[in-house]
Amino acid sequence: MLIHIEVANGKKDRYTILSYTLLEDLRDYYKQWKPEKYIIEGLYGKQYSGQSVG
């Protein structure tokens, strides 16, 4: 139940805890939107910035 974040702030990889509530939300999101490369994609399958997601 960990999330691996590659190249986070300070250009370091990090791990954070994944809650069961967020896991269920991510499953629902994935079923509905079917992202191809990133969990949350912008227009044309491009990566969303951290500011846009937050």
mmCIF file as Biopython writes it, N, C-alpha, C and O atoms, coordinates in Angstrom:
data_model
#
loop_
_atom_site.group_PDB
_atom_site.id
_atom_site.type_symbol
_atom_site.label_atom_id
_atom_site.label_alt_id
_atom_site.label_comp_id
_atom_site.label_asym_id
_atom_site.label_entity_id
_atom_site.label_seq_id
_atom_site.pdbx_PDB_ins_code
_atom_site.Cartn_x
_atom_site.Cartn_y
_atom_site.Cartn_z
_atom_site.occupancy
_atom_site.B_iso_or_equiv
_atom_site.auth_seq_id
_atom_site.auth_asym_id
_atom_site.pdbx_PDB_model_num
ATOM 1   N N  . MET A ? 1  ? 0.821   -1.192 0.000   1.0 0.0 1  A 1 
ATOM 2   C CA . MET A ? 1  ? 0.000   0.000  0.000   1.0 0.0 1  A 1 
ATOM 3   C C  . MET A ? 1  ? 0.866   1.258  0.000   1.0 0.0 1  A 1 
ATOM 4   O O  . MET A ? 1  ? 0.624   2.199  0.757   1.0 0.0 1  A 1 
ATOM 5   N N  . LEU A ? 2  ? 1.873   1.254  -0.860  1.0 0.0 2  A 1 
ATOM 6   C CA . LEU A ? 2  ? 2.748   2.410  -1.030  1.0 0.0 2  A 1 
ATOM 7   C C  . LEU A ? 2  ? 2.681   2.903  -2.464  1.0 0.0 2  A 1 
ATOM 8   O O  . LEU A ? 2  ? 2.441   2.128  -3.389  1.0 0.0 2  A 1 
ATOM 9   N N  . ILE A ? 3  ? 2.896   4.202  -2.639  1.0 0.0 3  A 1 
ATOM 10  C CA . ILE A ? 3  ? 2.991   4.806  -3.969  1.0 0.0 3  A 1 
ATOM 11  C C  . ILE A ? 3  ? 4.442   5.243  -4.163  1.0 0.0 3  A 1 
ATOM 12  O O  . ILE A ? 3  ? 5.019   5.903  -3.299  1.0 0.0 3  A 1 
ATOM 13  N N  . HIS A ? 4  ? 5.020   4.875  -5.289  1.0 0.0 4  A 1 
ATOM 14  C CA . HIS A ? 4  ? 6.378   5.300  -5.626  1.0 0.0 4  A 1 
ATOM 15  C C  . HIS A ? 4  ? 6.267   6.508  -6.542  1.0 0.0 4  A 1 
ATOM 16  O O  . HIS A ? 4  ? 5.682   6.425  -7.622  1.0 0.0 4  A 1 
ATOM 17  N N  . ILE A ? 5  ? 6.828   7.627  -6.111  1.0 0.0 5  A 1 
ATOM 18  C CA . ILE A ? 5  ? 6.804   8.865  -6.883  1.0 0.0 5  A 1 
ATOM 19  C C  . ILE A ? 5  ? 8.208   9.082  -7.434  1.0 0.0 5  A 1 
ATOM 20  O O  . ILE A ? 5  ? 9.152   9.308  -6.676  1.0 0.0 5  A 1 
ATOM 21  N N  . GLU A ? 6  ? 8.342   9.012  -8.750  1.0 0.0 6  A 1 
ATOM 22  C CA . GLU A ? 6  ? 9.645   9.174  -9.378  1.0 0.0 6  A 1 
ATOM 23  C C  . GLU A ? 6  ? 9.954   10.650 -9.604  1.0 0.0 6  A 1 
ATOM 24  O O  . GLU A ? 6  ? 9.101   11.406 -10.070 1.0 0.0 6  A 1 
ATOM 25  N N  . VAL A ? 7  ? 11.149  11.044 -9.279  1.0 0.0 7  A 1 
ATOM 26  C CA . VAL A ? 7  ? 11.674  12.398 -9.485  1.0 0.0 7  A 1 
ATOM 27  C C  . VAL A ? 7  ? 10.708  13.443 -8.896  1.0 0.0 7  A 1 
ATOM 28  O O  . VAL A ? 7  ? 10.173  14.290 -9.611  1.0 0.0 7  A 1 
ATOM 29  N N  . ALA A ? 8  ? 10.508  13.359 -7.604  1.0 0.0 8  A 1 
ATOM 30  C CA . ALA A ? 8  ? 9.663   14.325 -6.893  1.0 0.0 8  A 1 
ATOM 31  C C  . ALA A ? 8  ? 10.466  15.603 -6.645  1.0 0.0 8  A 1 
ATOM 32  O O  . ALA A ? 8  ? 11.500  15.817 -7.278  1.0 0.0 8  A 1 
ATOM 33  N N  . ASN A ? 9  ? 9.999   16.446 -5.733  1.0 0.0 9  A 1 
ATOM 34  C CA . ASN A ? 9  ? 10.720  17.675 -5.404  1.0 0.0 9  A 1 
ATOM 35  C C  . ASN A ? 9  ? 12.156  17.344 -5.013  1.0 0.0 9  A 1 
ATOM 36  O O  . ASN A ? 9  ? 12.396  16.359 -4.315  1.0 0.0 9  A 1 
ATOM 37  N N  . GLY A ? 10 ? 13.091  18.141 -5.447  1.0 0.0 10 A 1 
ATOM 38  C CA . GLY A ? 10 ? 14.492  17.882 -5.173  1.0 0.0 10 A 1 
ATOM 39  C C  . GLY A ? 10 ? 15.071  16.786 -6.047  1.0 0.0 10 A 1 
ATOM 40  O O  . GLY A ? 10 ? 16.171  16.295 -5.796  1.0 0.0 10 A 1 
ATOM 41  N N  . LYS A ? 11 ? 14.321  16.401 -7.081  1.0 0.0 11 A 1 
ATOM 42  C CA . LYS A ? 11 ? 14.737  15.374 -8.038  1.0 0.0 11 A 1 
ATOM 43  C C  . LYS A ? 11 ? 15.093  14.058 -7.355  1.0 0.0 11 A 1 
ATOM 44  O O  . LYS A ? 11 ? 16.039  13.375 -7.749  1.0 0.0 11 A 1 
ATOM 45  N N  . LYS A ? 12 ? 14.313  13.709 -6.316  1.0 0.0 12 A 1 
ATOM 46  C CA . LYS A ? 12 ? 14.511  12.456 -5.600  1.0 0.0 12 A 1 
ATOM 47  C C  . LYS A ? 12 ? 13.259  11.601 -5.730  1.0 0.0 12 A 1 
ATOM 48  O O  . LYS A ? 12 ? 12.147  12.123 -5.814  1.0 0.0 12 A 1 
ATOM 49  N N  . ASP A ? 13 ? 13.443  10.294 -5.745  1.0 0.0 13 A 1 
ATOM 50  C CA . ASP A ? 13 ? 12.306  9.381  -5.710  1.0 0.0 13 A 1 
ATOM 51  C C  . ASP A ? 13 ? 11.790  9.314  -4.276  1.0 0.0 13 A 1 
ATOM 52  O O  . ASP A ? 13 ? 12.561  9.365  -3.318  1.0 0.0 13 A 1 
ATOM 53  N N  . ARG A ? 14 ? 10.476  9.200  -4.151  1.0 0.0 14 A 1 
ATOM 54  C CA . ARG A ? 14 ? 9.870   9.151  -2.819  1.0 0.0 14 A 1 
ATOM 55  C C  . ARG A ? 14 ? 8.790   8.076  -2.770  1.0 0.0 14 A 1 
ATOM 56  O O  . ARG A ? 14 ? 8.281   7.639  -3.802  1.0 0.0 14 A 1 
ATOM 57  N N  . TYR A ? 15 ? 8.456   7.663  -1.562  1.0 0.0 15 A 1 
ATOM 58  C CA . TYR A ? 15 ? 7.356   6.742  -1.314  1.0 0.0 15 A 1 
ATOM 59  C C  . TYR A ? 15 ? 6.389   7.407  -0.354  1.0 0.0 15 A 1 
ATOM 60  O O  . TYR A ? 15 ? 6.799   8.137  0.548   1.0 0.0 15 A 1 
ATOM 61  N N  . THR A ? 16 ? 5.097   7.149  -0.553  1.0 0.0 16 A 1 
ATOM 62  C CA . THR A ? 16 ? 4.083   7.656  0.358   1.0 0.0 16 A 1 
ATOM 63  C C  . THR A ? 16 ? 3.023   6.579  0.542   1.0 0.0 16 A 1 
ATOM 64  O O  . THR A ? 16 ? 2.912   5.660  -0.269  1.0 0.0 16 A 1 
ATOM 65  N N  . ILE A ? 17 ? 2.262   6.696  1.590   1.0 0.0 17 A 1 
ATOM 66  C CA . ILE A ? 17 ? 1.240   5.705  1.923   1.0 0.0 17 A 1 
ATOM 67  C C  . ILE A ? 17 ? 0.014   5.891  1.039   1.0 0.0 17 A 1 
ATOM 68  O O  . ILE A ? 17 ? -0.405  7.018  0.773   1.0 0.0 17 A 1 
ATOM 69  N N  . LEU A ? 18 ? -0.553  4.782  0.588   1.0 0.0 18 A 1 
ATOM 70  C CA . LEU A ? 18 ? -1.782  4.784  -0.212  1.0 0.0 18 A 1 
ATOM 71  C C  . LEU A ? 18 ? -2.927  4.300  0.668   1.0 0.0 18 A 1 
ATOM 72  O O  . LEU A ? 18 ? -2.927  3.156  1.122   1.0 0.0 18 A 1 
ATOM 73  N N  . SER A ? 19 ? -3.899  5.172  0.908   1.0 0.0 19 A 1 
ATOM 74  C CA . SER A ? 19 ? -5.039  4.787  1.744   1.0 0.0 19 A 1 
ATOM 75  C C  . SER A ? 19 ? -6.017  3.938  0.934   1.0 0.0 19 A 1 
ATOM 76  O O  . SER A ? 19 ? -6.045  4.008  -0.294  1.0 0.0 19 A 1 
ATOM 77  N N  . TYR A ? 20 ? -6.806  3.149  1.626   1.0 0.0 20 A 1 
ATOM 78  C CA . TYR A ? 20 ? -7.803  2.309  0.951   1.0 0.0 20 A 1 
ATOM 79  C C  . TYR A ? 20 ? -8.858  3.160  0.237   1.0 0.0 20 A 1 
ATOM 80  O O  . TYR A ? 20 ? -9.355  2.777  -0.822  1.0 0.0 20 A 1 
ATOM 81  N N  . THR A ? 21 ? -9.196  4.313  0.819   1.0 0.0 21 A 1 
ATOM 82  C CA . THR A ? 21 ? -10.170 5.205  0.191   1.0 0.0 21 A 1 
ATOM 83  C C  . THR A ? 21 ? -9.643  5.730  -1.140  1.0 0.0 21 A 1 
ATOM 84  O O  . THR A ? 21 ? -10.361 5.740  -2.140  1.0 0.0 21 A 1 
ATOM 85  N N  . LEU A ? 22 ? -8.381  6.169  -1.145  1.0 0.0 22 A 1 
ATOM 86  C CA . LEU A ? 22 ? -7.785  6.664  -2.384  1.0 0.0 22 A 1 
ATOM 87  C C  . LEU A ? 22 ? -7.644  5.539  -3.401  1.0 0.0 22 A 1 
ATOM 88  O O  . LEU A ? 22 ? -7.836  5.764  -4.596  1.0 0.0 22 A 1 
ATOM 89  N N  . LEU A ? 23 ? -7.316  4.343  -2.952  1.0 0.0 23 A 1 
ATOM 90  C CA . LEU A ? 23 ? -7.207  3.202  -3.859  1.0 0.0 23 A 1 
ATOM 91  C C  . LEU A ? 23 ? -8.530  2.946  -4.579  1.0 0.0 23 A 1 
ATOM 92  O O  . LEU A ? 23 ? -8.540  2.712  -5.788  1.0 0.0 23 A 1 
ATOM 93  N N  . GLU A ? 24 ? -9.632  2.987  -3.855  1.0 0.0 24 A 1 
ATOM 94  C CA . GLU A ? 24 ? -10.952 2.792  -4.461  1.0 0.0 24 A 1 
ATOM 95  C C  . GLU A ? 24 ? -11.267 3.909  -5.451  1.0 0.0 24 A 1 
ATOM 96  O O  . GLU A ? 24 ? -11.796 3.654  -6.532  1.0 0.0 24 A 1 
ATOM 97  N N  . ASP A ? 25 ? -10.941 5.151  -5.081  1.0 0.0 25 A 1 
ATOM 98  C CA . ASP A ? 25 ? -11.166 6.288  -5.986  1.0 0.0 25 A 1 
ATOM 99  C C  . ASP A ? 25 ? -10.338 6.138  -7.261  1.0 0.0 25 A 1 
ATOM 100 O O  . ASP A ? 25 ? -10.838 6.396  -8.356  1.0 0.0 25 A 1 
ATOM 101 N N  . LEU A ? 26 ? -9.081  5.725  -7.128  1.0 0.0 26 A 1 
ATOM 102 C CA . LEU A ? 26 ? -8.226  5.535  -8.302  1.0 0.0 26 A 1 
ATOM 103 C C  . LEU A ? 26 ? -8.746  4.422  -9.202  1.0 0.0 26 A 1 
ATOM 104 O O  . LEU A ? 26 ? -8.671  4.525  -10.426 1.0 0.0 26 A 1 
ATOM 105 N N  . ARG A ? 27 ? -9.271  3.360  -8.601  1.0 0.0 27 A 1 
ATOM 106 C CA . ARG A ? 27 ? -9.854  2.269  -9.403  1.0 0.0 27 A 1 
ATOM 107 C C  . ARG A ? 27 ? -11.056 2.755  -10.201 1.0 0.0 27 A 1 
ATOM 108 O O  . ARG A ? 27 ? -11.197 2.431  -11.380 1.0 0.0 27 A 1 
ATOM 109 N N  . ASP A ? 28 ? -11.919 3.530  -9.561  1.0 0.0 28 A 1 
ATOM 110 C CA . ASP A ? 28 ? -13.087 4.079  -10.254 1.0 0.0 28 A 1 
ATOM 111 C C  . ASP A ? 28 ? -12.660 5.020  -11.378 1.0 0.0 28 A 1 
ATOM 112 O O  . ASP A ? 28 ? -13.206 4.968  -12.480 1.0 0.0 28 A 1 
ATOM 113 N N  . TYR A ? 29 ? -11.690 5.873  -11.096 1.0 0.0 29 A 1 
ATOM 114 C CA . TYR A ? 29 ? -11.170 6.812  -12.095 1.0 0.0 29 A 1 
ATOM 115 C C  . TYR A ? 29 ? -10.603 6.048  -13.287 1.0 0.0 29 A 1 
ATOM 116 O O  . TYR A ? 29 ? -10.882 6.385  -14.438 1.0 0.0 29 A 1 
ATOM 117 N N  . TYR A ? 30 ? -9.803  5.015  -13.007 1.0 0.0 30 A 1 
ATOM 118 C CA . TYR A ? 30 ? -9.176  4.243  -14.076 1.0 0.0 30 A 1 
ATOM 119 C C  . TYR A ? 30 ? -10.217 3.556  -14.957 1.0 0.0 30 A 1 
ATOM 120 O O  . TYR A ? 30 ? -10.090 3.546  -16.181 1.0 0.0 30 A 1 
ATOM 121 N N  . LYS A ? 31 ? -11.236 2.986  -14.337 1.0 0.0 31 A 1 
ATOM 122 C CA . LYS A ? 31 ? -12.294 2.316  -15.102 1.0 0.0 31 A 1 
ATOM 123 C C  . LYS A ? 31 ? -13.033 3.295  -16.013 1.0 0.0 31 A 1 
ATOM 124 O O  . LYS A ? 31 ? -13.403 2.949  -17.135 1.0 0.0 31 A 1 
ATOM 125 N N  . GLN A ? 32 ? -13.245 4.511  -15.529 1.0 0.0 32 A 1 
ATOM 126 C CA . GLN A ? 32 ? -13.998 5.495  -16.303 1.0 0.0 32 A 1 
ATOM 127 C C  . GLN A ? 32 ? -13.158 6.122  -17.412 1.0 0.0 32 A 1 
ATOM 128 O O  . GLN A ? 32 ? -13.632 6.239  -18.542 1.0 0.0 32 A 1 
ATOM 129 N N  . TRP A ? 33 ? -11.918 6.529  -17.116 1.0 0.0 33 A 1 
ATOM 130 C CA . TRP A ? 33 ? -11.128 7.316  -18.062 1.0 0.0 33 A 1 
ATOM 131 C C  . TRP A ? 33 ? -10.074 6.515  -18.814 1.0 0.0 33 A 1 
ATOM 132 O O  . TRP A ? 33 ? -9.631  6.953  -19.876 1.0 0.0 33 A 1 
ATOM 133 N N  . LYS A ? 34 ? -9.661  5.370  -18.311 1.0 0.0 34 A 1 
ATOM 134 C CA . LYS A ? 34 ? -8.673  4.493  -18.946 1.0 0.0 34 A 1 
ATOM 135 C C  . LYS A ? 34 ? -7.424  5.236  -19.422 1.0 0.0 34 A 1 
ATOM 136 O O  . LYS A ? 34 ? -7.132  5.257  -20.618 1.0 0.0 34 A 1 
ATOM 137 N N  . PRO A ? 35 ? -6.682  5.847  -18.484 1.0 0.0 35 A 1 
ATOM 138 C CA . PRO A ? 35 ? -5.452  6.550  -18.876 1.0 0.0 35 A 1 
ATOM 139 C C  . PRO A ? 35 ? -4.430  5.572  -19.442 1.0 0.0 35 A 1 
ATOM 140 O O  . PRO A ? 35 ? -4.383  4.411  -19.034 1.0 0.0 35 A 1 
ATOM 141 N N  . GLU A ? 36 ? -3.614  6.038  -20.379 1.0 0.0 36 A 1 
ATOM 142 C CA . GLU A ? 36 ? -2.664  5.150  -21.039 1.0 0.0 36 A 1 
ATOM 143 C C  . GLU A ? 36 ? -1.266  5.193  -20.435 1.0 0.0 36 A 1 
ATOM 144 O O  . GLU A ? 36 ? -0.639  4.146  -20.271 1.0 0.0 36 A 1 
ATOM 145 N N  . LYS A ? 37 ? -0.763  6.384  -20.099 1.0 0.0 37 A 1 
ATOM 146 C CA . LYS A ? 37 ? 0.613   6.478  -19.600 1.0 0.0 37 A 1 
ATOM 147 C C  . LYS A ? 37 ? 0.681   7.005  -18.176 1.0 0.0 37 A 1 
ATOM 148 O O  . LYS A ? 37 ? 1.388   6.438  -17.343 1.0 0.0 37 A 1 
ATOM 149 N N  . TYR A ? 38 ? -0.041  8.078  -17.885 1.0 0.0 38 A 1 
ATOM 150 C CA . TYR A ? 38 ? -0.014  8.695  -16.565 1.0 0.0 38 A 1 
ATOM 151 C C  . TYR A ? 38 ? -1.327  8.415  -15.854 1.0 0.0 38 A 1 
ATOM 152 O O  . TYR A ? 38 ? -2.355  8.205  -16.497 1.0 0.0 38 A 1 
ATOM 153 N N  . ILE A ? 39 ? -1.292  8.412  -14.524 1.0 0.0 39 A 1 
ATOM 154 C CA . ILE A ? 39 ? -2.534  8.170  -13.774 1.0 0.0 39 A 1 
ATOM 155 C C  . ILE A ? 39 ? -3.552  9.257  -14.097 1.0 0.0 39 A 1 
ATOM 156 O O  . ILE A ? 39 ? -4.716  8.964  -14.369 1.0 0.0 39 A 1 
ATOM 157 N N  . ILE A ? 40 ? -3.112  10.506 -14.068 1.0 0.0 40 A 1 
ATOM 158 C CA . ILE A ? 40 ? -4.000  11.623 -14.396 1.0 0.0 40 A 1 
ATOM 159 C C  . ILE A ? 40 ? -3.419  12.316 -15.622 1.0 0.0 40 A 1 
ATOM 160 O O  . ILE A ? 40 ? -2.359  12.938 -15.543 1.0 0.0 40 A 1 
ATOM 161 N N  . GLU A ? 41 ? -4.103  12.211 -16.743 1.0 0.0 41 A 1 
ATOM 162 C CA . GLU A ? 41 ? -3.614  12.764 -17.998 1.0 0.0 41 A 1 
ATOM 163 C C  . GLU A ? 41 ? -4.405  14.007 -18.390 1.0 0.0 41 A 1 
ATOM 164 O O  . GLU A ? 41 ? -5.597  14.127 -18.108 1.0 0.0 41 A 1 
ATOM 165 N N  . GLY A ? 42 ? -3.709  14.919 -19.045 1.0 0.0 42 A 1 
ATOM 166 C CA . GLY A ? 42 ? -4.342  16.104 -19.587 1.0 0.0 42 A 1 
ATOM 167 C C  . GLY A ? 42 ? -4.809  15.835 -21.012 1.0 0.0 42 A 1 
ATOM 168 O O  . GLY A ? 42 ? -4.996  14.687 -21.414 1.0 0.0 42 A 1 
ATOM 169 N N  . LEU A ? 43 ? -4.993  16.908 -21.762 1.0 0.0 43 A 1 
ATOM 170 C CA . LEU A ? 43 ? -5.408  16.772 -23.149 1.0 0.0 43 A 1 
ATOM 171 C C  . LEU A ? 43 ? -4.395  15.978 -23.950 1.0 0.0 43 A 1 
ATOM 172 O O  . LEU A ? 43 ? -3.191  16.120 -23.738 1.0 0.0 43 A 1 
ATOM 173 N N  . TYR A ? 44 ? -4.850  15.169 -24.840 1.0 0.0 44 A 1 
ATOM 174 C CA . TYR A ? 44 ? -4.020  14.395 -25.758 1.0 0.0 44 A 1 
ATOM 175 C C  . TYR A ? 44 ? -3.064  13.435 -25.038 1.0 0.0 44 A 1 
ATOM 176 O O  . TYR A ? 44 ? -2.017  13.082 -25.581 1.0 0.0 44 A 1 
ATOM 177 N N  . GLY A ? 45 ? -3.423  13.011 -23.820 1.0 0.0 45 A 1 
ATOM 178 C CA . GLY A ? 45 ? -2.609  12.053 -23.087 1.0 0.0 45 A 1 
ATOM 179 C C  . GLY A ? 45 ? -1.346  12.594 -22.495 1.0 0.0 45 A 1 
ATOM 180 O O  . GLY A ? 45 ? -0.461  11.823 -22.124 1.0 0.0 45 A 1 
ATOM 181 N N  . LYS A ? 46 ? -1.229  13.915 -22.392 1.0 0.0 46 A 1 
ATOM 182 C CA . LYS A ? 46 ? -0.027  14.540 -21.827 1.0 0.0 46 A 1 
ATOM 183 C C  . LYS A ? 46 ? -0.109  14.567 -20.310 1.0 0.0 46 A 1 
ATOM 184 O O  . LYS A ? 46 ? -1.188  14.460 -19.727 1.0 0.0 46 A 1 
ATOM 185 N N  . GLN A ? 47 ? 1.058   14.712 -19.678 1.0 0.0 47 A 1 
ATOM 186 C CA . GLN A ? 47 ? 1.158   14.725 -18.230 1.0 0.0 47 A 1 
ATOM 187 C C  . GLN A ? 47 ? 0.587   16.017 -17.656 1.0 0.0 47 A 1 
ATOM 188 O O  . GLN A ? 47 ? 0.849   17.100 -18.179 1.0 0.0 47 A 1 
ATOM 189 N N  . TYR A ? 48 ? -0.190  15.904 -16.584 1.0 0.0 48 A 1 
ATOM 190 C CA . TYR A ? 48 ? -0.677  17.066 -15.847 1.0 0.0 48 A 1 
ATOM 191 C C  . TYR A ? 48 ? 0.439   17.569 -14.941 1.0 0.0 48 A 1 
ATOM 192 O O  . TYR A ? 48 ? 1.234   16.773 -14.441 1.0 0.0 48 A 1 
ATOM 193 N N  . SER A ? 49 ? 0.507   18.852 -14.728 1.0 0.0 49 A 1 
ATOM 194 C CA . SER A ? 49 ? 1.493   19.382 -13.789 1.0 0.0 49 A 1 
ATOM 195 C C  . SER A ? 49 ? 0.978   19.183 -12.366 1.0 0.0 49 A 1 
ATOM 196 O O  . SER A ? 49 ? -0.219  19.005 -12.142 1.0 0.0 49 A 1 
ATOM 197 N N  . GLY A ? 50 ? 1.904   19.217 -11.414 1.0 0.0 50 A 1 
ATOM 198 C CA . GLY A ? 50 ? 1.527   19.064 -10.008 1.0 0.0 50 A 1 
ATOM 199 C C  . GLY A ? 50 ? 0.582   20.147 -9.539  1.0 0.0 50 A 1 
ATOM 200 O O  . GLY A ? 50 ? -0.299  19.883 -8.720  1.0 0.0 50 A 1 
ATOM 201 N N  . GLN A ? 51 ? 0.744   21.374 -10.045 1.0 0.0 51 A 1 
ATOM 202 C CA . GLN A ? 51 ? -0.136  22.470 -9.669  1.0 0.0 51 A 1 
ATOM 203 C C  . GLN A ? 51 ? -1.562  22.244 -10.165 1.0 0.0 51 A 1 
ATOM 204 O O  . GLN A ? 51 ? -2.521  22.624 -9.495  1.0 0.0 51 A 1 
ATOM 205 N N  . SER A ? 52 ? -1.701  21.630 -11.330 1.0 0.0 52 A 1 
ATOM 206 C CA . SER A ? 52 ? -3.026  21.385 -11.888 1.0 0.0 52 A 1 
ATOM 207 C C  . SER A ? 52 ? -3.772  20.313 -11.112 1.0 0.0 52 A 1 
ATOM 208 O O  . SER A ? 52 ? -4.989  20.400 -10.947 1.0 0.0 52 A 1 
ATOM 209 N N  . VAL A ? 53 ? -3.063  19.313 -10.638 1.0 0.0 53 A 1 
ATOM 210 C CA . VAL A ? 53 ? -3.690  18.216 -9.893  1.0 0.0 53 A 1 
ATOM 211 C C  . VAL A ? 53 ? -4.052  18.669 -8.502  1.0 0.0 53 A 1 
ATOM 212 O O  . VAL A ? 53 ? -5.142  18.362 -8.019  1.0 0.0 53 A 1 
ATOM 213 N N  . GLY A ? 54 ? -3.150  19.406 -7.834  1.0 0.0 54 A 1 
ATOM 214 C CA . GLY A ? 54 ? -3.316  19.817 -6.434  1.0 0.0 54 A 1 
ATOM 215 C C  . GLY A ? 54 ? -4.407  20.787 -6.306  1.0 0.0 54 A 1 
ATOM 216 O O  . GLY A ? 54 ? -4.697  21.248 -5.202  1.0 0.0 54 A 1 
#
